[in-house]
Amino acid sequence: MNVLSIPSFTNLGYRLHSRDFEPIDSDLTGQTVVITGATGGLGLAAAKKIAALGARTVVVARSEKKLAAVESSAEGEVVTYKADLSLMSEIRRLVDELLAGEERIDVLINNVGVLLPERSVTSEGLERSFAVDLAGHFLLTNLLADRLVQSSPARVVNITSGGMYSEKIRPHDLQNERGEYKGSAAYARAKRGQVILTGMWAERFHGTGVTVHAMHPGWAKTSGVANSLPTFNKLMQPLLRTPEEGADTIVWLAAEEEPAKTSGLLWFDREPVAEHIFDRTRESAKDRAELWDRLSELTGSDFPEHLRSAAH
Ligand SMILES: NC(=O)c1ccc[n+]([C@@H]2O[C@H](COP(=O)([O-])OP(=O)(O)OC[C@H]3O[C@@H](n4cnc5c(N)ncnc54)[C@H](OP(=O)(O)O)[C@@H]3O)[C@@H](O)[C@H]2O)c1
């Protein structure tokens, strides 16, 4: 991966890469797939395809109206849970409801993500983009780890962004308090954090039958991009991928056999790709450990210790 491959994020890249793609046709009957932030954009495109493949598809988002629209329009078995995923208390309530309502969770797709031009803080005191893009994923995955292992073979799929190639993690400033706040940099650092966590969860789940994957979708036409990057959205319109093209690798990672033979990798258009373009973004082992400890402290959660000791 180098800077020259950035044009591959467009629909031209998708056209080129997808020439040899086989249609995704796995039968997911009997499986339950949970996907966050799936009332619009890539999440909705992925949820529709996953439901059409036969999975019980659990859509999580915050708008009751949009959730009802998804439930009534999708083909297949789609159920919805309402939660504001910027709030750790709502994620804890959601997990209680999921554990009571879903006997198995075969796939967890951490898709929700926001790029916020202005810095803001949730009612729980966390910087909002950090809360949605990183802390929430950390909490949800740790709290669902036992159910994933009970349902294994199972998978976690984390949706990151190519934007993370420009940033290094700052474990000491996860909430973007130092210096001037820049939405795209805050977003990119959280997305970098997701890639790091993918590797750390892969180590922790090792031997349990749960694999962990990260992917970035390139640039796709969604209301998230239109609202958070209006100029980019306008200039790039003819080159943006459709939501279905952006979601292709999400569905492939969730459904097909091949990716489940691996764990801890970053994928783009169904291929494993490098986690860094620039040396300056590389984190140390100390950074990784600090990231985990800080997230653990801020969310009051950790990976279940008994799963680690059972697997190793
Ligand atoms: N589109 C791209 O080109 C692109 C590129 C790189 C990475 N990504 C990543 O791909 C993922 C999906 O992006 P997208 O462009 O499809 O986003 P999107 O169009 O903004 O859709 C995001 C979804 O998340 C929901 N959501 C937002 N905040 C929420 C919250 N606090 N609680 C619960 N649900 C919430 C939204 O519901 P509401 O309608 O209620 O807000 C919507 O269903 C994100 O992680 C994004 O960072 C996208």
The ligand as an SDF file (V2000), in Angstrom:
LIG
                    3D

 48 52  0  0  0  0  0  0  0  0999 V2000
  -19.0070    6.5450    3.5980 N   0  0  0  0  0  0  0  0  0  0  0  0
  -17.6870    6.5230    3.4620 C   0  0  0  0  0  0  0  0  0  0  0  0
  -17.1200    6.8910    2.4310 O   0  0  0  0  0  0  0  0  0  0  0  0
  -16.8330    6.0150    4.5870 C   0  0  0  0  0  0  0  0  0  0  0  0
  -15.4500    6.0580    4.4240 C   0  0  0  0  0  0  0  0  0  0  0  0
  -14.6350    5.5580    5.4250 C   0  0  0  0  0  0  0  0  0  0  0  0
  -15.2010    5.0020    6.5560 C   0  0  0  0  0  0  0  0  0  0  0  0
  -16.5580    4.9970    6.7000 N   0  0  0  0  0  0  0  0  0  0  0  0
  -17.0820    4.4120    7.9380 C   0  0  0  0  0  0  0  0  0  0  0  0
  -18.1510    3.5380    7.6320 O   0  0  0  0  0  0  0  0  0  0  0  0
  -19.1130    3.5540    8.6800 C   0  0  0  0  0  0  0  0  0  0  0  0
  -20.4650    3.9180    8.1070 C   0  0  0  0  0  0  0  0  0  0  0  0
  -20.3620    5.2050    7.5020 O   0  0  0  0  0  0  0  0  0  0  0  0
  -21.5470    5.8770    6.6710 P   0  0  0  0  0  0  0  0  0  0  0  0
  -20.8960    6.8260    5.7480 O   0  0  0  0  0  0  0  0  0  0  0  0
  -22.4570    4.8090    6.1840 O   0  0  0  0  0  0  0  0  0  0  0  0
  -22.2560    6.6910    7.8400 O   0  0  0  0  0  0  0  0  0  0  0  0
  -23.7240    7.3930    7.8720 P   0  0  0  0  0  0  0  0  0  0  0  0
  -24.2680    7.5510    6.5130 O   0  0  0  0  0  0  0  0  0  0  0  0
  -23.5460    8.6350    8.6960 O   0  0  0  0  0  0  0  0  0  0  0  0
  -24.5780    6.3620    8.6930 O   0  0  0  0  0  0  0  0  0  0  0  0
  -24.2690    6.1910   10.0470 C   0  0  0  0  0  0  0  0  0  0  0  0
  -25.3200    5.4130   10.7590 C   0  0  0  0  0  0  0  0  0  0  0  0
  -24.9990    5.4430   12.1480 O   0  0  0  0  0  0  0  0  0  0  0  0
  -26.0980    5.9610   12.8980 C   0  0  0  0  0  0  0  0  0  0  0  0
  -25.6230    6.7250   14.0420 N   0  0  0  0  0  0  0  0  0  0  0  0
  -24.8760    7.8410   14.0420 C   0  0  0  0  0  0  0  0  0  0  0  0
  -24.6320    8.2420   15.3050 N   0  0  0  0  0  0  0  0  0  0  0  0
  -25.2460    7.3570   16.1210 C   0  0  0  0  0  0  0  0  0  0  0  0
  -25.3620    7.2210   17.5170 C   0  0  0  0  0  0  0  0  0  0  0  0
  -24.8320    8.1000   18.3720 N   0  0  0  0  0  0  0  0  0  0  0  0
  -26.0610    6.1810   18.0130 N   0  0  0  0  0  0  0  0  0  0  0  0
  -26.6370    5.2820   17.1800 C   0  0  0  0  0  0  0  0  0  0  0  0
  -26.5720    5.3460   15.8480 N   0  0  0  0  0  0  0  0  0  0  0  0
  -25.8790    6.3790   15.3170 C   0  0  0  0  0  0  0  0  0  0  0  0
  -26.8270    6.8290   11.8920 C   0  0  0  0  0  0  0  0  0  0  0  0
  -28.1420    7.0580   12.3520 O   0  0  0  0  0  0  0  0  0  0  0  0
  -28.7720    8.5700   12.3670 P   0  0  0  0  0  0  0  0  0  0  0  0
  -29.3720    8.7150   11.0250 O   0  0  0  0  0  0  0  0  0  0  0  0
  -29.7180    8.5120   13.5000 O   0  0  0  0  0  0  0  0  0  0  0  0
  -27.6110    9.5180   12.5890 O   0  0  0  0  0  0  0  0  0  0  0  0
  -26.7220    5.9690   10.6420 C   0  0  0  0  0  0  0  0  0  0  0  0
  -27.6070    4.8710   10.7130 O   0  0  0  0  0  0  0  0  0  0  0  0
  -18.5960    4.5600    9.7060 C   0  0  0  0  0  0  0  0  0  0  0  0
  -17.8720    3.9080   10.7010 O   0  0  0  0  0  0  0  0  0  0  0  0
  -17.6750    5.4460    8.8810 C   0  0  0  0  0  0  0  0  0  0  0  0
  -16.6950    6.0470    9.6710 O   0  0  0  0  0  0  0  0  0  0  0  0
  -17.3740    5.4870    5.7570 C   0  0  0  0  0  0  0  0  0  0  0  0
  1  2  1  0
  2  3  2  0
  2  4  1  0
  4  5  1  0
  4 48  2  0
  5  6  2  0
  6  7  1  0
  7  8  2  0
  8  9  1  0
  8 48  1  0
  9 10  1  0
  9 46  1  0
 10 11  1  0
 11 12  1  0
 11 44  1  0
 12 13  1  0
 13 14  1  0
 14 15  2  0
 14 16  1  0
 14 17  1  0
 17 18  1  0
 18 19  2  0
 18 20  1  0
 18 21  1  0
 21 22  1  0
 22 23  1  0
 23 24  1  0
 23 42  1  0
 24 25  1  0
 25 26  1  0
 25 36  1  0
 26 27  1  0
 26 35  1  0
 27 28  2  0
 28 29  1  0
 29 30  1  0
 29 35  2  0
 30 31  1  0
 30 32  2  0
 32 33  1  0
 33 34  2  0
 34 35  1  0
 36 37  1  0
 36 42  1  0
 37 38  1  0
 38 39  2  0
 38 40  1  0
 38 41  1  0
 42 43  1  0
 44 45  1  0
 44 46  1  0
 46 47  1  0
M  CHG  2   8   1  16  -1
M  END
$$$$
